[in-house]
Structures are given as C-alpha cells and as structure tokens.
Amino acid sequence: MLTWNRIVGKTETENIGIEKIIKNTITNPSIHTLLLAGRDSKGHRSGATLLSLYEKGVDASMRVVGSPGKHPILKNVTREEVEAFRSQVKVVDMIGCENVGNIIDRIREITARQHPSCGEKKFAQVIQPLKIRSVETIHAGKAKKVALDKAGYFVILPLNDKGLISVEHYSSDNRLLRVIEGENAYDIYKMITQNLWVTELSHAAYLGKELAKAELSMTHGFKYVQNGA
C-alpha cells in the first residue's frame, strides 16, 4: 500500500526562505512536486524566484538567474544542493491563484498522475537523499549577569496616560544624564545606540528586551516591572 504525503507551507523571502525549501526537499526523497500558489510576496517575489530557480538555476555568484526578487542570492546552500533540488522536483506554477477549490483540484490532478492504478507496477521515482552542508550547533549555557557599562544605566517607565515610554539615563555614579521618550521601543533603542549611550553588547541586548517588554505592557495592559541586569 502506497501513502501519498502532502506538505503545505509558505515562504516570504527570496533567499533564506528558498534555501530552507531546498534543504527540506532534498532530504526527503518522496517529494517530487512543488506547487506554487497564492499571492507572491511583494519585493521579495519568492514564488517567482522559486520558478526561476527551477527553470534556470543559479549563476557563478549563486544568484538565481532571472529572479525579479530584491536579493535572490543563495549563501547557505551549495550548487550541488541546488541541482539536486532541480532534478528531484517539478515546480508547478499557480502563482496568483488564491481559490482553494482550484488549488485542490490541481493537487488531485497531480496526485492522480503520480498514483499508480491497481495492478500497475509503477512507482514514484526514488532519489538517494543528499547529505546537506551543516553548521555547528552551539548549546547556550546559563547566562552571566550583564557587564557594567561605563556609559551608565537606564530606568524604563511606561507612561500609559501619554502613550509614551520614558527612559531615564543615569551615570554609573547615579547622576541623571537625560530622559528619552518615544512612542515605541524601536525608536528609543535606535536613538540610544546611535548616540553610543550604551557601550556593552550585553547591556544593549538587555535594554532592547526590556524596552520591548515595556511596549508590550502598554499594548496589552499588564504591569511592567523592569528586570535587574
């Protein structure tokens, strides 16, 4: 008895997103058809890039030939992996179609062509899975405390009545240097880092996390309590 599996997913980008599709496909030799449907992502054009990859491959710089995407350069797959993908699957173009019924009908049509009838000794092509290139996986140990920053420290205060986040910047000897206010965490974080009011990477990461928490507290109505560094 043969089982026919269908995998459904999406990709938004014309580089990393497509690299993940390539790797997931070539490590699963039972995948032989890739159907592109739905609205293509603006600017990135990941669907059109996948179609170009299937039809034309990549050039010497690993740029997808003919892609209309902004940056269709594949840096995390090899040429061998790209060619394995192109030889393993057939890409079916339904880009722009958002009618679920039409998409299902096409899937059934493709499946019917691949599924052998009773008594017919015809099976799906079996491709030896390609071992993909991997990178080192590092386990994160218990984090140490944030290093003291010579540029000082920050006290974050959500001002719910004003719709603002207030950040008090103190020197290491507890003198108030300035108050920064903004409507969102990103704007405040960018101002602080661009002006070099934070100089330790661990402190910058801590600050970004706490500003994001403060913004979420205002959006969702919970009490914000700043964690100690």
N, C-alpha and C positions, 0 to 999 in steps of 0.2 A: 504494500500500500504506500503510495506517494503522498507526502504532505507538502502543500504549496504555501509558503510563508510570504506575507506582505509586511513591509516596514514603511511607516509613514513618518515624515519629519519635515523640517524646514531649515533653510539656511539664509542668513541675511547678508553675508559678506562674500566677496569675490576672491578671497584669498584663504584666510584661516578656515572659514566655513567649508569651502570646497576641499581643502586639504583633509578635513575630518571625514567628509564623504568618501574621498578616495581611500583613506586608510580603513574605514569601516567596511567598505565594499570589498577590497582585495583580500581582507582577512576572512571574508565569508563567501566561499566559492559557490554557494547556492543562489547568489544574487546575479541575475542575468539581464534585468531590465530596470531602467531608471526612468520614471515618468515625471516630466516637469509640468506642473500645473499651478494655477493661481497667479496672483499679481506679482510681477517681478519687483524686487526691492529697488527703490529709487537710488540713482547714483551708483550703487554697487553693482546692480544688474547681475546678481548671482546666477539667475536662471539662464540668461543669455550667455554668461561666461561658461557655465557647465556645457551648454550646447556647443560653444566654440571649442572647448577643450576636447570634447568627444570627436568633433569633425576635423580639427586642425592641430591639436596637441599644443606643445609649448615650444618657444624658440630657445636659443642658446642661453638666454638670461632667465629662463623658466617663466617668462611672461606668456600667458595664454594667448595664442595667436587669434586675432580678430575679435577679442573681447571688447565690449563697449564699457566695461567697468572702469572705475577710477584707478584702481591699483591691482590689477589681476596678476600679481607675481607670486608664485608658489615657492616659499622658502623652507617649508618643513616637510616636503616630500621629495623623493628623488625622481629622476627621469624614468628609471626602471619602474617605479611605482605608478607613475602617470601612464606609461604604456601598458602596464598590466591592467589598469582600470579600463583603458580604452578598448583593450582586446576582450575583456571579460563581459562588459555590459553593452546593451544597446540603449541609447538615450532617445526617448520618445518626446517630441515637442508638443505640449499643450499649454505653453506659456500664455497667460491671459485668460484662460478658461477658469471660471470660478463656479460653474454649475456642477454641483456634486453628482447629480444624476449622469451627466455626460462623462464625468471622470470615472465613475463606477462602471459605466458601460464600456469604456476603453480598457479598463483594468480587466474586465471579464473577457473582452476580445483577446487581449494579450495572453491571458491565462489559458484560454481555450486553445490558442495556437501552440502553447508550450506543453499543455497537458496531453499525454498520450491517451488514445481511446482504448477501450477494453480489448485485450489481446494483442495490441500493437507493441512490439518490442522496441520502443523508442524512449530514450531517457534524456533528461536535461544534461547538457554538457558539464562535465566535472573538471574544474580547473584547480590545479595544485595551488593552495594559498601561498602567497608571497610573504616572506618574513619582512615586516616593515622596520624601517630605521627607528630606533627609540632613543630617548634621552634619559639621563639619570633622574630617578625619583628620590627626593630627599625628605626624610621624616622630620617635621618640625618639633624640636624639643620644647620644654617648658620655657616660656619667655622670661627674660630678666626684666627688671624694672627699667623704665625709661631713663636714659642717661641725663644727668643735669645739663641744662642748656645755658650757656653763658649769656645768651640773649634774653633770658628771663623765662617767665611762665605766664599762663593765661587762665583767667576765670571766665567761664561761659555762662551767660544769663539769658534765657529766652524771655523776651518781652511780649507776652501773648496779646496784651491790650493794644500794642502798637504794630503787631505783626512783624517784629524785628528780632534778630539775635544780636545781643550785645556781648562783646568780648573785651574784658579788661586785661591789658598787658602790663605786667609788673616786672621790675628788675629783680635780679637774684637776691637783692637786699630789701625787697618788699616795697619799693617805690613805684607808685602808679605812673607809668610812662605815657599811656594813651588808651583811648577807648575806641574800639572799632565796631560799627554797627552795619548790619546788612539784612536783606530780606531772605537770603538763603545761605547755606553752608558753603557752597562752591565759591561765591563771590568773596566771602570773608577769607576763606582759605587761600585763594589766589592772591589777595592783597597782602596777607601776612607773609607768604612765601616769596612773593616777588620783591618785597621790601627787605627780605632777609631778617625779619623779626623772629625767625626760628632758624636755628643753625644745625641742630642734630636731627638726623633722619628718623630716629625712633620717636623724637618729640613731634616731628611733623606728622608721622603716621598716627600717633596718639591724638593730636589735635584734629586731624581730619575725621577720625572715628567719633570723637566727642561732638564736633560740630554737626555731623550727620545725625547723631542721636538727638541733639537739641532741636534740629529742624523737624525730625520725625515726631518729637513730643508735641510740637506746635501743630503739626498736621493732624495727628491722631488723638490729641487731648490727654496724654498721660504726663505725669510729673517727671521732669528731667532732674537727675542727680548726677553731677559730674564725678566720674571715677577718679580716684587718686592715681597719679602717674607712677 
